[in-house]
Amino acid sequence: MTSNKIAIITGAGKGIGKAIALGLAGLGYQTILTGRNRADLESISSEIIQKGGHTPVLFDFDITDFPVMKNTIKKVVSEFGRIDILVNNAGVYFDGTVDIDEEDFDTQLSTNLTAQFRILKEVVPVMKKQRSGYIFNVASRSGKIGFESSGAYSATKFGLVGLSESLYRELNPLGISVTALCPGWVNTKMAYEAGSTLKGEQMIQPEDLFKTVKWLLSLSPGACVKEVVLETPKSIS
């Protein structure tokens, strides 16, 4: 057991997940970091420790390995007794709409939506028992607008935004906050893989997502925020 607040961050090995993990650790949270690359998680853990944060707990596995994910949540609850924050961040991107390879579509759906549902299914009962907690579902601006050549990705993110909104309406009366984060181009490797032509400094920075989380955590219990859409100047129309 620990008196520290517990934060689980999925996809914590790089990009948005890394920035939020580092930021929450800096706020004093005991971080639980999950991701596929052990070396990335260990690197972030070392950085957190060097900055004086609590030693993170690391779980390296694919978020779509549902039995392992379920067991991981059980281990966290058994060791720490609570979950104060869940950052549902893990995700993948493949080009295409109906022309996408079916296997890629299935992988994208499993990673970007089904896995989020499965972890929520494990975490929400814990937060209900506590009658407290904050869930951040990292979606995308593509969860609000269907873009050309990325319809399959948009479908998964639209699904996550819908799931998040339903939970927002169900859980806020119970003292549990839920917010979907919907950024446009973020300065990460995934953005370039998805075809962004913007320079790094023209994009949203991963740290901006943590700053958004920090702001949301600072609000009074009476201020409920369903979603936050962050855009780059070049994407606004």
C-alpha positions as CSV (number, residue, x, y, z in Angstrom):
1,M,0.0,0.0,0.0
2,T,1.1,3.6,-0.6
3,S,-0.3,7.0,0.3
4,N,0.7,8.3,-3.1
5,K,-1.9,8.7,-5.9
6,I,-1.6,6.0,-8.5
7,A,-1.6,6.8,-12.3
8,I,-1.6,4.1,-15.0
9,I,-0.4,5.3,-18.4
10,T,-0.7,3.0,-21.4
11,G,1.6,3.4,-24.4
12,A,4.0,5.2,-22.0
13,G,7.2,4.4,-24.0
14,K,7.2,7.4,-26.2
15,G,5.4,10.5,-27.5
16,I,2.3,11.6,-25.7
17,G,2.4,8.7,-23.1
18,K,6.0,9.5,-22.2
19,A,5.2,13.2,-21.7
20,I,2.2,12.6,-19.5
21,A,4.1,9.9,-17.5
22,L,7.0,12.3,-16.9
23,G,4.6,15.1,-16.0
24,L,2.5,13.1,-13.6
25,A,5.6,11.7,-11.9
26,G,6.7,15.3,-11.4
27,L,3.4,16.0,-9.6
28,G,4.2,13.2,-7.2
29,Y,2.1,10.4,-8.6
30,Q,3.2,6.8,-8.4
31,T,3.3,5.9,-12.1
32,I,2.4,2.6,-13.6
33,L,3.9,2.5,-17.1
34,T,2.9,0.0,-19.8
35,G,4.2,-0.4,-23.3
36,R,5.6,-2.9,-25.8
37,N,9.2,-1.8,-25.6
38,R,10.9,-2.6,-22.3
39,A,14.0,-0.5,-23.1
40,D,11.8,2.6,-23.7
41,L,10.0,2.1,-20.3
42,E,13.3,1.6,-18.5
43,S,14.7,4.8,-20.0
44,I,11.7,6.8,-18.9
45,S,11.8,5.2,-15.4
46,S,15.5,6.3,-15.1
47,E,14.5,9.8,-16.1
48,I,11.7,9.9,-13.5
49,I,14.0,8.6,-10.7
50,Q,16.8,11.1,-11.6
51,K,14.3,13.9,-11.3
52,G,13.3,12.7,-7.8
53,G,10.0,10.9,-8.7
54,H,8.7,7.7,-7.3
55,T,10.2,4.6,-8.9
56,P,7.8,3.6,-11.6
57,V,6.3,0.2,-11.9
58,L,6.8,-1.2,-15.4
59,F,4.8,-3.7,-17.4
60,D,6.0,-4.5,-20.9
61,F,3.3,-6.2,-23.0
62,D,1.1,-5.5,-26.0
63,I,-2.1,-3.8,-24.9
64,T,-4.1,-6.2,-27.1
65,D,-3.0,-9.2,-24.9
66,F,-6.1,-9.0,-22.9
67,P,-5.4,-11.7,-20.3
68,V,-2.0,-10.1,-19.5
69,M,-3.7,-6.6,-19.3
70,K,-6.4,-7.9,-17.0
71,N,-3.8,-9.5,-14.7
72,T,-1.8,-6.3,-14.7
73,I,-4.7,-4.3,-13.4
74,K,-5.3,-6.9,-10.7
75,K,-1.6,-6.7,-9.7
76,V,-1.8,-2.9,-9.5
77,V,-4.9,-2.9,-7.3
78,S,-3.5,-5.7,-5.1
79,E,-0.3,-3.8,-4.5
80,F,-1.5,-0.2,-4.2
81,G,-5.2,-0.6,-3.4
82,R,-6.5,2.1,-5.7
83,I,-6.3,3.7,-9.2
84,D,-6.5,7.5,-9.3
85,I,-5.8,8.2,-12.9
86,L,-6.0,6.1,-16.1
87,V,-4.4,7.5,-19.3
88,N,-5.8,5.4,-22.1
89,N,-3.1,6.4,-24.6
90,A,-1.8,3.3,-26.5
91,G,-2.6,3.4,-30.2
92,V,-1.5,2.6,-33.8
93,Y,-2.0,4.2,-37.2
94,F,-2.4,2.7,-40.7
95,D,-3.4,4.5,-43.8
96,G,-6.6,3.7,-45.7
97,T,-10.3,3.7,-45.5
98,V,-12.0,0.8,-47.3
99,D,-8.8,0.1,-49.2
100,I,-6.9,-0.8,-46.0
101,D,-5.7,-4.3,-45.6
102,E,-8.2,-6.2,-43.4
103,E,-5.6,-7.4,-41.0
104,D,-4.4,-3.8,-40.5
105,F,-7.9,-2.7,-39.9
106,D,-8.4,-5.4,-37.3
107,T,-5.1,-4.5,-35.6
108,Q,-6.0,-0.9,-35.5
109,L,-9.5,-1.6,-34.1
110,S,-8.1,-4.0,-31.5
111,T,-5.4,-1.6,-30.4
112,N,-7.3,1.7,-30.6
113,L,-10.7,0.8,-29.3
114,T,-11.2,-2.8,-28.1
115,A,-8.1,-2.6,-25.8
116,Q,-9.4,0.7,-24.4
117,F,-12.7,-0.9,-23.7
118,R,-11.1,-3.9,-22.0
119,I,-8.9,-1.8,-19.7
120,L,-11.9,0.5,-18.9
121,K,-13.9,-2.6,-18.0
122,E,-11.2,-3.5,-15.4
123,V,-10.5,0.0,-14.1
124,V,-14.0,1.6,-13.9
125,P,-15.3,-0.8,-11.1
126,V,-12.2,0.1,-9.0
127,M,-12.9,3.8,-9.4
128,K,-16.6,3.2,-8.7
129,K,-15.7,1.5,-5.4
130,Q,-13.5,4.4,-4.5
131,R,-16.1,6.9,-5.8
132,S,-13.2,8.9,-7.3
133,G,-10.7,8.9,-10.2
134,Y,-10.0,10.5,-13.5
135,I,-10.0,8.8,-16.9
136,F,-8.2,10.4,-19.8
137,N,-9.0,8.8,-23.2
138,V,-6.4,9.9,-25.7
139,A,-8.4,10.0,-29.0
140,S,-7.5,12.4,-31.8
141,R,-8.9,15.2,-33.9
142,S,-9.6,12.3,-36.3
143,G,-12.1,11.2,-33.7
144,K,-14.1,14.3,-34.5
145,I,-13.5,14.7,-38.3
146,G,-13.2,11.9,-40.9
147,F,-10.1,12.7,-43.0
148,E,-9.3,11.5,-46.5
149,S,-7.2,8.3,-46.7
150,S,-7.5,7.5,-42.9
151,G,-11.1,6.4,-42.5
152,A,-10.2,3.2,-40.7
153,Y,-8.2,5.1,-38.1
154,S,-10.9,7.7,-37.8
155,A,-13.4,4.9,-37.2
156,T,-11.5,3.7,-34.2
157,K,-11.1,7.1,-32.8
158,F,-14.7,8.1,-33.3
159,G,-15.5,4.9,-31.4
160,L,-13.3,5.9,-28.5
161,V,-14.8,9.4,-28.4
162,G,-18.3,7.9,-28.2
163,L,-17.3,5.4,-25.6
164,S,-15.6,8.2,-23.6
165,E,-18.7,10.5,-23.8
166,S,-21.0,7.7,-22.6
167,L,-18.7,7.1,-19.6
168,Y,-18.5,10.8,-19.0
169,R,-22.3,10.9,-18.5
170,E,-22.4,7.8,-16.4
171,L,-19.5,8.4,-14.1
172,N,-19.4,12.1,-13.4
173,P,-22.4,11.8,-11.0
174,L,-20.3,9.2,-9.1
175,G,-17.3,11.5,-8.6
176,I,-15.3,10.1,-11.5
177,S,-14.1,12.4,-14.2
178,V,-13.8,11.4,-17.8
179,T,-12.3,13.5,-20.6
180,A,-11.4,12.6,-24.2
181,L,-8.3,14.4,-25.5
182,C,-8.5,15.0,-29.2
183,P,-5.3,16.6,-30.5
184,G,-4.5,17.3,-34.1
185,W,-0.9,16.8,-35.4
186,V,1.4,16.1,-32.4
187,N,5.1,16.2,-32.8
188,T,5.7,12.4,-32.6
189,K,7.0,9.7,-34.8
190,M,3.4,8.6,-35.5
191,A,2.6,12.0,-37.0
192,Y,5.3,11.7,-39.6
193,E,4.3,8.1,-40.3
194,A,0.8,9.3,-40.9
195,G,2.0,11.8,-43.5
196,S,2.3,15.2,-41.7
197,T,4.2,17.7,-43.7
198,L,4.4,20.2,-40.8
199,K,7.7,21.0,-39.1
200,G,8.1,19.9,-35.5
201,E,7.7,23.4,-34.1
202,Q,4.5,23.8,-36.1
203,M,2.8,20.9,-34.3
204,I,1.2,20.4,-30.9
205,Q,4.0,19.2,-28.6
206,P,3.6,16.1,-26.5
207,E,4.1,18.2,-23.4
208,D,1.0,20.2,-24.3
209,L,-1.0,17.1,-23.6
210,F,0.4,16.9,-20.2
211,K,-0.2,20.6,-19.6
212,T,-3.8,19.9,-20.6
213,V,-4.1,17.0,-18.1
214,K,-2.5,19.1,-15.4
215,W,-5.1,21.9,-16.0
216,L,-8.0,19.4,-16.0
217,L,-6.7,18.0,-12.7
218,S,-6.7,21.5,-11.2
219,L,-10.4,22.2,-11.8
220,S,-13.0,22.1,-9.1
221,P,-15.2,19.0,-8.8
222,G,-18.1,21.1,-10.3
223,A,-16.3,21.7,-13.5
224,C,-16.8,18.7,-15.9
225,V,-15.0,18.7,-19.2
226,K,-16.3,16.1,-21.7
227,E,-13.5,16.6,-24.3
228,V,-10.7,18.9,-25.3
229,V,-9.8,19.4,-28.9
230,L,-6.4,20.8,-29.7
231,E,-5.6,22.0,-33.2
232,T,-2.6,23.4,-35.0
233,P,-3.0,26.8,-36.7
234,K,-2.7,25.2,-40.1
235,S,-5.5,22.7,-39.5
236,I,-8.1,25.2,-38.5
237,S,-10.8,25.8,-41.2
